[in-house]
Amino acid sequence: MSTNRLKDAHCKSALCESGTIRKLFDGGGLFLAVLPSGKKSWRVAYLFGGRQQTKSFGPYPDVSLAEARKKRDELQALLRDGIDPMADRRAARNARPKTMSFEAAARRYWSDRRDVAASYREDALRALDRHLFAALGERDVAGISRADLLAELQKINDQGHYVLVRKVRIWAGLVLDWAVENDHATINPARLINPQTAFGRAKVEHMPALTLDEVPEFMRRLRFEDDLISVLACRMLALTWVRTVELRFMRWAEVDFASATWSIPATRMKRDRDHLVPLSRQALALLETLRARDRGGEYVFPSGRLGRPISENTILYLIYRIGYKGRLTGHGFRTIASTWANEHGYNSDAIERQLSHAPDDRIRSAYNRAEYLPARRQMLQDFADWLDAITGD
């Protein structure tokens, strides 16, 4: 097959009048592609590995006819040596991170994290949305530097949110780790930020809780309140040792009156594990009171709004109203219960299981939601009886 058939004058004057690409062949696979728009580019067709391939040499006249022929001859030499002419280009393309925005990466990563509770995933995404997406969300995740990320984190730190800024760094870092592993980025800038030195620290303050000597007066004060939903919820919190958020979303479908147990699904638990709560006689009686008032709703503690549970501040505002602001929170009941159980010599593992805490060592970490259930049932019944005794009921 003859080569070097084209003249530069042919290339300059060539037009495309058919509406499709016109090809002017020079031989050896080289041709000038003339587009309907008038643009022209050099291309070469060749076979490698039994497959038809096409490679571009650049636009004409930026790449002259002589240069295009030289590139064709070099390509033919590679083919004779069994070398793929596109190998360098493919390697460079594979080495480049696949473009993805930080927000897209974050939503993809957290949607795939099914090993954590849905509420935890929502908290992470909500924080990233509130504090990082405005400035970094549309940025290519591969282009985010340590300085970029630190600048946004410092805004959180400057507001005194020292715990939150550390959480946001961790949550963003997990996203960036995923991006690196999936070739969307080459480094994780969050790992280059040392939270110990980059961010401030707040004075540690424990959740307010009453001493055991102060509990009788509180319970007597609570007894004078009407049987409002908030009062009944406060009593149930004391009787079950659960977290406020777990109590708020308590559903009738989770309560088994026959076995006197309440099964909290893993999706609502802090540690993403099912939790079984034995119900004392007092807790069952309280539930019967609530069931008599039930209007067919889903939640045991409904709010005034149809289909919604009580708010996160319902119990806290009750505590404030009866004069215990700054002295007790909903979480404080767990501290009271733990102190009482430990001082009365109950099995420490049973206490930790009832508080849904993780075991301290990995050997005991295979969680069984019914573990120590008889001991926990007796412990909660004894605690309920103690509350009755100190209240005078």
C-alpha positions in Angstrom: 0.0 0.0 0.0 1.4 3.4 -1.1 2.0 6.1 1.5 2.5 9.9 1.5 -0.3 10.4 -1.0 -1.5 13.7 0.4 -0.3 17.2 -0.4 -0.4 20.0 2.1 -2.5 22.0 -0.4 -5.1 19.2 -0.3 -5.2 19.3 3.5 -5.6 23.1 3.6 -8.5 23.2 1.0 -10.4 20.1 2.2 -14.0 20.6 3.1 -16.7 18.4 4.5 -19.9 18.9 2.5 -21.7 15.6 3.3 -22.7 16.2 6.9 -20.5 13.3 8.1 -16.7 13.1 8.8 -14.7 13.1 5.6 -11.4 11.1 5.6 -8.4 12.0 3.5 -6.0 9.0 3.5 -2.3 9.4 3.3 -1.5 5.7 3.6 -0.1 3.5 6.4 -3.4 4.0 8.3 -2.9 7.8 8.5 -5.8 10.0 7.5 -7.0 13.6 8.0 -10.5 13.7 9.5 -12.5 16.7 8.3 -15.5 17.5 10.5 -18.7 19.2 9.3 -17.7 22.1 11.6 -14.6 22.7 9.5 -12.2 21.4 12.2 -9.5 18.9 11.0 -7.4 16.4 13.0 -4.9 13.7 12.2 -5.8 10.1 13.1 -4.2 6.8 12.4 -6.0 3.4 12.2 -4.1 0.2 13.1 -4.5 -3.3 14.4 -3.2 -4.5 17.7 -4.0 -7.7 19.5 -6.5 -8.5 16.7 -8.5 -5.4 17.4 -9.0 -2.3 15.3 -7.6 0.8 17.1 -7.6 4.5 16.3 -5.2 7.1 17.7 -5.3 10.8 17.4 -2.2 12.8 16.6 -3.7 16.3 17.1 -5.4 19.0 15.1 -4.4 20.3 11.7 -2.6 22.6 11.0 -1.1 22.7 14.5 0.3 19.3 13.7 1.7 19.5 10.1 1.5 16.8 7.5 5.2 16.1 8.0 4.8 15.7 11.8 1.8 13.5 11.4 3.7 11.2 9.0 6.6 11.0 11.5 4.2 10.0 14.3 2.7 7.4 12.0 6.1 5.9 11.3 7.0 5.8 15.0 3.7 4.1 15.7 4.4 1.5 13.0 7.8 0.8 14.6 6.1 0.1 17.9 3.7 -2.3 16.3 6.6 -4.2 14.7 8.1 -4.6 18.1 4.8 -5.8 19.6 4.3 -2.7 21.7 0.8 -1.3 22.2 1.0 2.4 21.0 -1.7 3.3 23.5 0.0 1.8 26.5 1.4 5.1 27.9 -1.9 6.9 27.4 -3.8 4.1 29.2 -1.4 4.0 32.0 -1.7 7.8 32.5 -5.4 7.6 32.3 -5.6 4.8 34.9 -3.2 6.7 37.2 -5.5 9.8 37.2 -8.2 9.7 39.9 -11.7 9.3 38.6 -13.4 12.6 39.1 -16.1 12.8 41.9 -17.2 15.7 44.0 -16.7 15.6 47.7 -20.5 15.7 48.4 -21.1 12.8 45.9 -18.3 10.8 47.6 -19.7 11.5 51.1 -23.3 10.5 50.1 -22.0 7.3 48.4 -19.8 6.3 51.3 -22.3 6.8 54.0 -25.2 5.2 52.1 -23.0 2.1 51.9 -22.2 2.0 55.6 -24.8 -0.6 56.7 -22.7 -1.7 59.7 -23.7 1.4 61.7 -27.1 2.6 62.9 -29.2 4.7 60.5 -29.2 7.5 63.0 -25.4 7.6 63.1 -25.3 7.7 59.3 -27.8 10.6 59.3 -25.8 12.5 62.0 -22.6 12.2 60.0 -24.2 13.4 56.7 -26.1 16.2 58.4 -22.8 17.5 60.0 -21.0 17.3 56.7 -23.8 19.0 54.9 -24.0 21.8 57.5 -20.3 22.4 57.9 -18.4 21.3 54.7 -20.6 20.9 51.7 -21.1 24.7 51.1 -17.4 25.3 50.6 -16.2 21.8 49.5 -19.2 19.9 48.3 -18.8 20.6 44.6 -15.0 20.4 44.7 -13.3 17.4 43.1 -12.5 15.2 46.0 -9.0 14.7 44.6 -8.3 18.4 44.7 -9.2 19.1 48.4 -6.0 20.0 50.3 -5.2 19.9 54.0 -5.5 23.7 54.0 -8.9 23.6 52.4 -10.3 21.1 54.9 -8.6 22.7 57.9 -10.0 26.1 57.0 -13.6 24.8 57.2 -12.9 22.8 60.4 -11.4 25.9 62.1 -14.7 27.6 61.6 -16.4 25.0 63.8 -13.5 25.1 66.3 -13.7 28.9 66.5 -17.4 28.6 67.6 -16.2 26.5 70.6 -17.6 23.2 69.2 -14.5 21.2 70.2 -16.2 17.8 70.2 -18.1 18.4 67.0 -15.1 19.5 65.0 -13.3 16.3 65.9 -16.3 14.3 64.8 -16.5 16.1 61.5 -12.8 15.5 60.8 -13.3 11.8 61.4 -16.5 11.6 59.3 -14.8 13.6 56.5 -11.7 11.4 56.8 -13.6 8.2 56.4 -15.1 9.6 53.2 -11.6 10.6 51.9 -10.2 7.2 52.8 -12.9 5.6 50.7 -12.1 8.0 47.8 -8.5 7.0 47.9 -9.3 3.3 48.0 -11.6 3.8 45.0 -9.2 5.9 42.9 -11.1 9.1 43.2 -8.2 10.7 45.1 -4.5 10.0 45.9 -4.3 11.3 49.5 -6.5 11.9 52.5 -5.9 15.4 53.8 -7.8 14.7 57.0 -5.1 12.3 58.1 -2.6 15.3 57.9 -4.5 17.2 60.5 -3.6 16.4 64.1 -6.7 17.1 66.3 -4.7 17.2 69.4 -2.9 20.4 68.3 -5.2 21.8 65.6 -8.3 22.2 67.8 -9.2 23.4 71.2 -10.6 21.5 74.2 -13.5 22.3 76.4 -13.6 21.7 80.1 -14.9 18.2 80.7 -18.3 18.3 82.3 -20.2 15.2 83.2 -24.0 14.8 82.8 -25.7 16.1 85.9 -27.1 13.4 88.1 -28.5 13.2 91.6 -26.8 11.3 94.4 -28.7 8.4 95.8 -29.6 10.5 98.9 -31.2 13.1 96.7 -33.3 10.7 94.6 -36.2 10.3 97.2 -37.0 14.0 97.3 -37.0 14.1 93.5 -39.3 11.1 93.2 -41.7 12.5 95.8 -41.7 15.8 93.9 -42.5 13.9 90.7 -45.4 12.1 92.3 -47.2 15.5 92.8 -47.3 16.0 89.1 -50.3 15.0 87.0 -49.9 11.8 84.9 -48.8 13.8 81.9 -47.0 12.0 79.1 -43.8 13.8 80.2 -44.2 12.5 83.8 -44.9 9.0 82.7 -41.9 9.1 80.3 -39.7 10.3 83.1 -40.8 7.5 85.4 -40.3 4.9 82.6 -36.8 6.3 82.0 -36.0 5.6 85.6 -37.4 2.1 85.5 -35.7 1.0 82.3 -32.2 2.6 82.4 -32.4 3.4 78.6 -31.2 6.5 76.8 -33.7 9.3 76.3 -33.7 8.8 72.5 -34.4 5.1 72.9 -37.4 5.8 75.1 -38.8 8.6 72.9 -39.2 6.2 69.9 -40.5 3.3 72.0 -43.2 1.5 69.9 -46.1 -0.7 71.0 -45.0 -3.3 68.6 -41.7 -3.7 70.5 -43.4 -4.5 73.9 -44.2 -8.1 74.7 -46.6 -8.0 77.8 -46.6 -11.8 78.0 -42.8 -12.1 78.5 -42.5 -8.6 80.2 -39.8 -7.5 77.8 -39.2 -4.6 75.5 -37.1 -5.3 72.4 -35.3 -2.3 71.0 -34.0 -2.8 67.4 -30.4 -2.3 66.5 -31.3 0.7 64.3 -32.2 2.7 67.3 -29.3 1.7 69.5 -26.1 3.7 69.9 -24.0 0.6 69.4 -26.1 -0.8 66.5 -27.1 -4.0 68.4 -30.5 -5.2 69.5 -31.2 -4.6 73.1 -33.7 -6.5 75.4 -35.1 -4.6 78.4 -36.8 -6.7 81.1 -39.9 -4.8 82.4 -40.6 -4.7 86.1 -44.2 -4.9 87.5 -44.1 -1.1 87.9 -43.0 -0.6 84.3 -45.8 -2.9 83.1 -48.4 -1.1 85.2 -47.2 2.2 83.7 -47.5 0.8 80.2 -51.1 -0.4 81.0 -51.9 3.2 81.9 -50.5 4.4 78.6 -52.3 1.7 76.7 -55.6 2.7 78.1 -55.0 6.2 76.7 -53.7 5.0 73.3 -55.6 6.1 70.3 -54.1 3.5 67.9 -50.8 5.3 67.4 -47.4 3.8 66.8 -45.5 5.3 69.7 -45.9 4.6 73.4 -45.1 8.3 74.2 -46.9 10.3 71.5 -46.6 14.0 71.1 -49.5 16.3 70.4 -48.6 16.1 66.8 -50.2 13.1 65.0 -47.8 10.3 64.3 -44.8 11.8 66.2 -43.1 10.8 69.5 -42.4 13.3 72.3 -39.5 15.7 71.6 -36.0 15.3 72.8 -36.6 18.1 75.4 -39.9 16.9 76.8 -38.3 15.1 79.8 -35.6 17.7 80.3 -38.2 20.6 80.5 -40.2 18.6 83.1 -37.0 18.3 85.2 -36.4 22.0 84.8 -40.0 22.8 85.7 -40.0 20.9 89.0 -36.8 22.7 90.1 -33.9 20.4 89.1 -32.3 22.4 86.3 -28.6 21.9 86.3 -28.9 19.1 88.8 -30.3 16.3 86.6 -30.9 15.4 83.0 -32.6 12.4 81.4 -29.2 10.7 81.0 -28.7 11.2 84.7 -31.1 8.4 85.5 -28.5 5.9 84.0 -25.9 7.3 86.3 -28.2 6.9 89.3 -29.1 3.4 88.3 -25.5 2.4 87.8 -24.4 3.8 91.1 -27.3 2.1 92.9 -26.6 -1.3 91.3 -22.8 -1.2 91.9 -23.3 -0.1 95.5 -25.7 -3.0 96.1 -23.3 -5.6 94.7 -25.0 -6.6 91.5 -23.0 -8.4 88.8 -21.0 -5.8 87.0 -21.4 -7.6 83.6 -25.2 -7.6 84.1 -25.1 -3.9 84.9 -23.1 -3.1 81.8 -25.4 -5.2 79.6 -28.4 -3.5 81.0 -26.9 -0.1 80.2 -26.1 -1.5 76.7 -22.4 -0.8 77.1 -19.9 -2.8 75.1 -17.7 -5.4 76.8 -14.2 -4.2 77.7 -12.4 -7.1 76.1 -12.7 -8.6 72.6 -13.2 -12.1 73.8 -16.5 -11.2 75.4 -17.6 -8.9 72.5 -19.8 -11.5 70.8 -23.0 -9.8 72.0 -26.1 -11.8 73.1 -29.0 -9.5 73.7 -30.5 -11.9 76.2 -27.2 -12.4 78.1 -27.7 -12.1 81.9 -31.4 -11.6 81.4 -32.6 -13.3 84.6 -30.1 -11.3 86.6 -31.0 -8.1 84.8 -34.7 -8.7 85.4 -34.2 -9.2 89.1 -32.0 -6.1 89.2 -34.5 -3.9 87.5 -37.3 -5.2 89.7 -35.3 -4.6 92.8 -34.5 -1.0 91.6 -38.2 -0.4 90.9 -39.1 -1.6 94.4 -36.4 0.6 95.9 -37.9 3.6 94.1 -41.3 2.8 95.5 -39.9 2.4 99.0 -38.1 5.7 99.0 -41.1 7.5 97.6 -43.5 6.0 100.1 -45.6 4.1 97.5 
